C-alpha cells in the first residue's frame, strides 16, 4: 500500500509538489521584485506616473508600491509569511489593475489589466496552499 499525504495524493508526489510550489513562487515573485527595483531606481518617474493616474498621496503610494513589490516579492521567494504576503500582493495587483489599467478600450491596457488579474489569481493559489516544504513556513 502506498502512503498518502493529508490531501490524499501519493506521498511520492509530495516532493514534486514542493518543487512546483517553490518554482511557482520564484517565477511569480520575479515580476514584482524587478518592478519594485525599477521603482526604487526612478522614484521621480514613478511618483509622476502615480500623479498622472490621479491617485492621492503619490509619495505614499510610491513607498507602498516599493514595499509591496520589492519586499513582498523577496518574502514570497523565501516562503516567509507566504499566505499573508501572497494575499497582500494579490490585493495590490488588483488595485493596480483598476487604478492604472482600467481603459479596456486600449489593447495594451486591456492586456495589462488582465495580466494583473491573472497574477492575483496565481497569488490566491499560493495563499490557499502555502509555501510548500521549501520555504520558511514549510507548509
N, CA, C and O of each residue as an XYZ file, in Angstrom:
556
protein
N       0.844     -1.172      0.000
C       0.000      0.000      0.000
C       0.892      1.238      0.000
O       1.894      1.292      0.712
N       0.519      2.222     -0.800
C       1.267      3.473     -0.897
C       0.834      4.414      0.207
O      -0.360      4.568      0.463
N       1.809      5.056      0.874
C       1.442      6.037      1.887
C       0.901      7.285      1.188
O       1.223      7.548      0.029
N       0.091      8.037      1.894
C      -0.505      9.218      1.282
C      -0.244     10.448      2.132
O       0.044     10.354      3.325
N      -0.352     11.602      1.491
C      -0.254     12.872      2.205
C      -1.636     13.209      2.728
O      -2.595     12.485      2.461
N      -1.750     14.306      3.474
C      -3.043     14.672      4.029
C      -4.057     15.020      2.944
O      -5.259     14.934      3.195
N      -3.611     15.415      1.729
C      -4.546     15.715      0.649
C      -5.032     14.452     -0.044
O      -5.930     14.520     -0.883
N      -4.461     13.307      0.288
C      -4.848     12.065     -0.346
C      -4.009     11.721     -1.572
O      -4.242     10.690     -2.203
N      -3.040     12.559     -1.921
C      -2.163     12.285     -3.050
C      -1.072     11.327     -2.605
O      -0.708     11.311     -1.429
N      -0.545     10.529     -3.520
C       0.554      9.643     -3.139
C       1.719     10.443     -2.559
O       2.022     11.539     -3.031
N       2.364      9.895     -1.540
C       3.464     10.587     -0.862
C       4.592     10.923     -1.817
O       5.266     11.936     -1.630
N       4.821     10.100     -2.842
C       5.903     10.360     -3.789
C       5.674     11.656     -4.554
O       6.634     12.264     -5.027
N       4.429     12.092     -4.684
C       4.169     13.338     -5.402
C       4.392     14.556     -4.519
O       4.368     15.687     -5.005
N       4.610     14.335     -3.221
C       4.821     15.450     -2.304
C       6.065     16.238     -2.665
O       6.028     17.469     -2.668
N       7.196     15.547     -2.976
C       8.405     16.284     -3.343
C       8.211     17.047     -4.637
O       8.714     18.160     -4.788
N       7.485     16.454     -5.571
C       7.199     17.150     -6.827
C       6.359     18.387     -6.546
O       6.625     19.453     -7.101
N       5.363     18.262     -5.706
C       4.516     19.405     -5.359
C       5.332     20.500     -4.678
O       5.132     21.684     -4.950
N       6.241     20.115     -3.802
C       7.078     21.095     -3.125
C       8.008     21.816     -4.109
O       8.222     23.023     -3.996
N       8.553     21.077     -5.065
C       9.394     21.704     -6.094
C       8.575     22.637     -6.974
O       9.030     23.725     -7.326
N       7.376     22.213     -7.324
C       6.499     23.078     -8.119
C       6.119     24.333     -7.341
O       6.052     25.423     -7.909
N       5.871     24.181     -6.046
C       5.491     25.327     -5.215
C       6.609     26.366     -5.152
O       6.348     27.556     -5.328
N       7.836     25.944     -4.905
C       8.939     26.908     -4.818
C       9.231     27.518     -6.184
O       9.523     28.710     -6.278
N       9.155     26.718     -7.235
C       9.380     27.250     -8.579
C       8.309     28.278     -8.929
O       8.615     29.340     -9.471
N       7.065     27.964     -8.621
C       5.979     28.900     -8.871
C       6.142     30.190     -8.098
O       5.903     31.272     -8.635
N       6.548     30.090     -6.834
C       6.758     31.290     -6.020
C       7.845     32.171     -6.611
O       7.688     33.390     -6.682
N       8.946     31.566     -7.033
C      10.059     32.334     -7.602
C       9.629     32.996     -8.912
O       9.928     34.166     -9.152
N       8.930     32.242     -9.752
C       8.521     32.796    -11.044
C       7.526     33.939    -10.894
O       7.648     34.959    -11.572
N       6.553     33.781    -10.022
C       5.563     34.851     -9.869
C       6.149     36.044     -9.125
O       5.737     37.179     -9.365
N       7.100     35.808     -8.230
C       7.722     36.911     -7.489
C       8.662     37.726     -8.365
O       8.877     38.908     -8.097
N       9.220     37.126     -9.395
C      10.225     37.808    -10.221
C       9.711     39.144    -10.762
O      10.426     40.145    -10.719
N       8.484     39.165    -11.269
C       7.958     40.407    -11.847
C       7.815     41.491    -10.786
O       8.002     42.673    -11.075
N       7.488     41.096     -9.571
C       7.322     42.079     -8.504
C       8.666     42.601     -8.014
O       8.816     43.802     -7.785
N       9.634     41.725     -7.852
C      10.967     42.148     -7.412
C      11.584     43.092     -8.448
O      12.136     44.134     -8.092
N      11.489     42.727     -9.721
C      12.054     43.578    -10.777
C      11.332     44.915    -10.865
O      11.971     45.952    -11.040
N      10.019     44.901    -10.746
C       9.240     46.132    -10.814
C       9.532     47.025     -9.604
O       9.652     48.242     -9.745
N       9.643     46.432     -8.434
C       9.983     47.203     -7.232
C      11.363     47.822     -7.328
O      11.559     48.974     -6.939
N      12.327     47.060     -7.847
C      13.687     47.584     -8.023
C      13.695     48.718     -9.045
O      14.418     49.701     -8.881
N      12.898     48.583    -10.088
C      12.786     49.630    -11.106
C      12.206     50.908    -10.506
O      12.670     52.007    -10.812
N      11.202     50.767     -9.658
C      10.609     51.931     -8.993
C      11.620     52.576     -8.042
O      11.696     53.801     -7.945
N      12.382     51.758     -7.355
C      13.395     52.257     -6.427
C      14.470     53.050     -7.178
O      15.006     54.024     -6.648
N      14.784     52.640     -8.400
C      15.803     53.299     -9.206
C      15.309     54.623     -9.798
O      16.123     55.475    -10.154
N      13.993     54.809     -9.907
C      13.447     56.024    -10.508
C      12.254     56.545     -9.717
O      11.123     56.511    -10.202
N      12.502     57.028     -8.500
C      11.382     57.490     -7.685
C      10.609     58.641     -8.327
O       9.379     58.656     -8.280
N      11.311     59.605     -8.924
C      10.622     60.762     -9.505
C       9.695     60.335    -10.639
O       8.562     60.807    -10.733
N      10.172     59.457    -11.485
C       9.349     58.974    -12.600
C       8.143     58.190    -12.116
O       7.049     58.317    -12.666
N       8.342     57.388    -11.098
C       7.246     56.581    -10.557
C       6.206     57.475     -9.880
O       5.003     57.288    -10.067
N       6.668     58.429     -9.107
C       5.740     59.352     -8.437
C       4.959     60.156     -9.480
O       3.760     60.381     -9.315
N       5.625     60.586    -10.541
C       4.941     61.321    -11.617
C       3.878     60.441    -12.275
O       2.791     60.918    -12.600
N       4.188     59.174    -12.470
C       3.215     58.251    -13.079
C       2.004     58.065    -12.165
O       0.869     58.031    -12.641
N       2.237     57.946    -10.865
C       1.138     57.811     -9.903
C       0.285     59.082     -9.918
O      -0.943     59.009     -9.884
N       0.941     60.252     -9.970
C       0.212     61.520    -10.060
C      -0.623     61.594    -11.328
O      -1.761     62.062    -11.302
N      -0.053     61.127    -12.448
C      -0.768     61.191    -13.735
C      -2.022     60.322    -13.738
O      -2.949     60.567    -14.510
N      -2.053     59.311    -12.878
C      -3.241     58.463    -12.765
C      -4.297     59.122    -11.875
O      -5.412     58.616    -11.747
N      -3.940     60.248    -11.263
C      -4.879     60.979    -10.424
C      -5.069     60.398     -9.033
O      -6.059     60.690     -8.361
N      -4.142     59.592     -8.612
C      -4.256     58.994     -7.276
C      -3.764     59.965     -6.205
O      -2.833     60.733     -6.446
N      -4.378     59.937     -5.037
C      -3.935     60.826     -3.956
C      -2.635     60.326     -3.334
O      -2.295     59.147     -3.432
N      -1.921     61.240     -2.695
C      -0.698     60.923     -1.948
C       0.287     60.072     -2.760
O       0.608     58.949     -2.370
N       0.757     60.603     -3.874
C       1.642     59.803     -4.736
C       2.932     59.342     -4.064
O       3.441     58.270     -4.392
N       3.468     60.121     -3.139
C       4.703     59.718     -2.451
C       4.438     58.520     -1.541
O       5.249     57.598     -1.455
N       3.298     58.551     -0.870
C       2.914     57.414     -0.022
C       2.642     56.191     -0.907
O       3.033     55.072     -0.573
N       1.976     56.416     -2.023
C       1.715     55.325     -2.973
C       3.001     54.718     -3.495
O       3.112     53.501     -3.649
N       3.979     55.585     -3.770
C       5.284     55.111     -4.224
C       5.932     54.213     -3.170
O       6.396     53.117     -3.483
N       5.962     54.679     -1.928
C       6.581     53.900     -0.852
C       5.860     52.566     -0.662
O       6.497     51.532     -0.466
N       4.537     52.598     -0.722
C       3.762     51.364     -0.570
C       4.037     50.399     -1.719
O       4.190     49.197     -1.505
N       4.100     50.932     -2.937
C       4.354     50.071     -4.102
C       5.730     49.410     -4.009
O       5.869     48.217     -4.280
N       6.740     50.185     -3.626
C       8.093     49.617     -3.478
C       8.097     48.545     -2.396
O       8.688     47.480     -2.577
N       7.446     48.820     -1.281
C       7.420     47.846     -0.182
C       6.713     46.568     -0.598
O       7.219     45.470     -0.366
N       5.546     46.707     -1.211
C       4.785     45.515     -1.603
C       5.539     44.724     -2.658
O       5.679     43.506     -2.552
N       6.022     45.423     -3.675
C       6.663     44.708     -4.785
C       8.034     44.147     -4.411
O       8.293     42.959     -4.603
N       8.889     44.977     -3.890
C      10.259     44.535     -3.631
C      10.344     43.660     -2.379
O      10.844     42.537     -2.434
N       9.862     44.170     -1.271
C       9.941     43.399     -0.025
C       8.999     42.203     -0.084
O       9.384     41.088      0.267
N       7.772     42.433     -0.524
C       6.813     41.331     -0.649
C       7.303     40.255     -1.602
O       7.166     39.063     -1.325
N       7.874     40.675     -2.725
C       8.398     39.708     -3.692
C       9.515     38.859     -3.102
O       9.560     37.647     -3.312
N      10.412     39.496     -2.367
C      11.519     38.750     -1.744
C      11.013     37.807     -0.654
O      11.510     36.690     -0.514
N      10.021     38.261      0.119
C       9.436     37.376      1.130
C       8.741     36.184      0.478
O       8.784     35.072      1.005
N       8.105     36.415     -0.660
C       7.442     35.329     -1.380
C       8.468     34.294     -1.850
O       8.244     33.090     -1.729
N       9.587     34.769     -2.384
C      10.657     33.850     -2.802
C      11.134     33.029     -1.614
O      11.329     31.818     -1.727
N      11.320     33.683     -0.480
C      11.830     32.999      0.716
C      10.793     32.069      1.342
O      11.139     31.180      2.120
N       9.537     32.274      1.005
C       8.490     31.462      1.618
C       8.258     31.846      3.063
O       7.974     30.990      3.901
N       8.379     33.138      3.362
C       8.187     33.627      4.721
C       6.859     34.369      4.811
O       6.612     35.312      4.059
N       5.997     33.933      5.748
C       4.649     34.501      5.860
C       3.957     34.463      4.492
O       3.294     35.416      4.081
N       4.130     33.351      3.817
C       3.742     33.203      2.421
C       2.282     33.537      2.159
O       1.974     34.270      1.220
N       1.397     33.019      2.962
C      -0.034     33.234      2.715
C      -0.407     34.704      2.853
O      -1.139     35.240      2.020
N       0.086     35.353      3.887
C      -0.212     36.770      4.114
C       0.396     37.625      3.002
O      -0.263     38.517      2.467
N       1.646     37.351      2.659
C       2.337     38.105      1.619
C       1.632     37.919      0.275
O       1.437     38.886     -0.462
N       1.252     36.693     -0.042
C       0.564     36.431     -1.310
C      -0.766     37.185     -1.372
O      -1.123     37.725     -2.419
N      -1.492     37.224     -0.270
C      -2.756     37.975     -0.230
C      -2.506     39.471     -0.423
O      -3.252     40.137     -1.140
N      -1.467     39.994      0.209
C      -1.155     41.427      0.082
C      -0.781     41.769     -1.360
O      -1.240     42.777     -1.897
N       0.044     40.941     -1.983
C       0.463     41.221     -3.361
C      -0.720     41.029     -4.318
O      -0.838     41.761     -5.301
N      -1.585     40.065     -4.046
C      -2.781     39.873     -4.878
C      -3.669     41.111     -4.809
O      -4.142     41.592     -5.839
N      -3.899     41.631     -3.606
C      -4.714     42.842     -3.450
C      -4.066     44.019     -4.169
O      -4.750     44.802     -4.828
N      -2.757     44.142     -4.044
C      -2.015     45.202     -4.732
C      -2.187     45.072     -6.248
O      -2.395     46.072     -6.936
N      -2.102     43.854     -6.765
C      -2.231     43.623     -8.213
C      -3.612     44.025     -8.727
O      -3.740     44.621     -9.796
N      -4.632     43.692     -7.955
C      -5.997     44.057     -8.347
C      -6.172     45.574     -8.285
O      -6.755     46.170     -9.190
N      -5.669     46.195     -7.220
C      -5.751     47.656     -7.107
C      -5.013     48.337     -8.260
O      -5.505     49.318     -8.818
N      -3.838     47.822     -8.617
C      -3.070     48.398     -9.727
C      -3.810     48.225    -11.047
O      -3.791     49.124    -11.887
N      -4.458     47.086    -11.238
C      -5.224     46.858    -12.468
C      -6.298     47.928    -12.626
O      -6.434     48.527    -13.693
N      -7.061     48.167    -11.561
C      -8.153     49.142    -11.635
C      -7.662     50.595    -11.618
O      -8.320     51.473    -12.176
N      -6.525     50.852    -10.990
C      -6.019     52.224    -10.890
C      -5.241     52.672    -12.116
O      -5.273     53.849    -12.476
N      -4.543     51.745    -12.761
C      -3.643     52.132    -13.843
C      -3.986     51.519    -15.200
O      -3.498     52.000    -16.223
N      -4.797     50.489    -15.234
C      -5.031     49.777    -16.496
C      -6.510     49.581    -16.806
O      -6.876     48.611    -17.469
N      -7.353     50.475    -16.344
C      -8.803     50.291    -16.483
C      -9.356     50.710    -17.845
O     -10.534     50.482    -18.121
N      -8.536     51.314    -18.695
C      -9.001     51.701    -20.033
C      -8.966     50.476    -20.940
O      -8.023     50.285    -21.708
N     -10.000     49.654    -20.842
C     -10.012     48.381    -21.566
C     -10.212     48.548    -23.066
O     -10.075     47.582    -23.816
N     -10.532     49.754    -23.516
C     -10.639     50.008    -24.963
C      -9.250     50.065    -25.598
O      -9.113     49.836    -26.800
N      -8.224     50.366    -24.810
C      -6.838     50.384    -25.272
C      -6.303     48.960    -25.120
O      -6.246     48.433    -24.009
N      -5.913     48.339    -26.229
C      -5.499     46.933    -26.191
C      -4.332     46.698    -25.226
O      -4.298     45.679    -24.536
N      -3.381     47.626    -25.173
C      -2.247     47.478    -24.254
C      -2.727     47.474    -22.804
O      -2.298     46.640    -22.006
N      -3.615     48.405    -22.467
C      -4.142     48.461    -21.107
C      -4.999     47.234    -20.797
O      -4.990     46.728    -19.675
N      -5.732     46.765    -21.792
C      -6.548     45.547    -21.652
C      -5.658     44.375    -21.245
O      -5.987     43.622    -20.328
N      -4.525     44.230    -21.937
C      -3.590     43.137    -21.643
C      -3.002     43.296    -20.241
O      -2.929     42.327    -19.487
N      -2.582     44.521    -19.887
C      -2.016     44.748    -18.556
C      -3.053     44.521    -17.460
O      -2.732     43.984    -16.401
N      -4.290     44.929    -17.713
C      -5.350     44.728    -16.730
C      -5.497     43.242    -16.417
O      -5.478     42.834    -15.256
N      -5.644     42.436    -17.475
C      -5.866     41.012    -17.246
C      -4.605     40.270    -16.822
O      -4.699     39.206    -16.211
N      -3.422     40.811    -17.135
C      -2.173     40.249    -16.592
C      -2.186     40.400    -15.072
O      -1.851     39.465    -14.344
N      -2.573     41.581    -14.604
C      -2.636     41.803    -13.154
C      -3.673     40.900    -12.494
O      -3.432     40.360    -11.415
N      -4.821     40.736    -13.137
C      -5.862     39.872    -12.593
C      -5.373     38.419    -12.549
O      -5.610     37.708    -11.572
N      -4.691     37.986    -13.610
C      -4.158     36.612    -13.654
C      -3.098     36.397    -12.577
O      -3.067     35.345    -11.937
N      -2.227     37.394    -12.374
C      -1.217     37.271    -11.318
C      -1.893     37.175     -9.960
O      -1.464     36.401     -9.105
N      -2.948     37.956     -9.757
C      -3.684     37.876     -8.492
C      -4.256     36.476     -8.307
O      -4.242     35.942     -7.198
N      -4.756     35.883     -9.381
C      -5.277     34.514     -9.294
C      -4.203     33.521     -8.884
O      -4.446     32.653     -8.045
N      -3.022     33.641     -9.466
C      -1.909     32.768     -9.078
C      -1.504     32.978     -7.633
O      -1.185     32.026     -6.922
N      -1.518     34.226     -7.205
C      -1.162     34.529     -5.817
C      -2.212     34.000     -4.843
O      -1.874     33.608     -3.726
N      -3.466     33.984     -5.249
C      -4.502     33.398     -4.395
C      -4.284     31.893     -4.241
O      -4.577     31.331     -3.186
N      -3.772     31.236     -5.286
C      -3.416     29.824     -5.173
C      -2.295     29.641     -4.146
O      -2.331     28.718     -3.332
N      -1.302     30.529     -4.194
C      -0.215     30.468     -3.220
C      -0.768     30.681     -1.811
O      -0.387     29.982     -0.873
N      -1.674     31.657     -1.673
C      -2.274     31.916     -0.358
C      -3.062     30.702      0.123
O      -3.059     30.396      1.315
N      -3.727     30.019     -0.780
C      -4.546     28.863     -0.398
C      -3.696     27.667      0.028
O      -4.054     26.954      0.966
N      -2.574     27.445     -0.657
C      -1.819     26.220     -0.438
C      -0.490     26.414      0.289
O       0.155     25.433      0.658
N      -0.073     27.655      0.499
C       1.129     27.912      1.278
C       2.418     27.733      0.508
O       2.417     27.578     -0.714
N       3.513     27.755      1.236
C       4.846     27.776      0.634
C       5.341     26.413      0.181
O       6.234     26.327     -0.662
N       4.779     25.357      0.724
C       5.361     24.037      0.485
C       6.532     23.848      1.426
O       6.781     24.680      2.298
N       7.242     22.765      1.251
C       8.339     22.413      2.170
C       9.529     23.335      2.041
O      10.259     23.541      3.010
N       9.745     23.913      0.823
C      10.934     24.736      0.588
C      10.639     26.207      0.824
O      10.569     27.000     -0.115
N      10.471     26.551      2.060
C      10.234     27.925      2.462
C      10.304     27.994      3.972
O      10.277     26.960      4.639
N      10.393     29.166      4.511
C      10.471     29.315      5.958
C       9.193     28.825      6.632
O       9.231     28.349      7.766
N       8.065     28.939      5.938
C       6.797     28.483      6.521
C       6.679     26.962      6.547
O       6.073     26.401      7.459
N       7.254     26.298      5.554
C       7.230     24.834      5.406
C       5.828     24.241      5.441
O       5.608     23.175      6.017
N       4.887     24.936      4.824
C       3.531     24.398      4.682
C       2.853     24.994      3.502
O       1.702     24.663      3.219
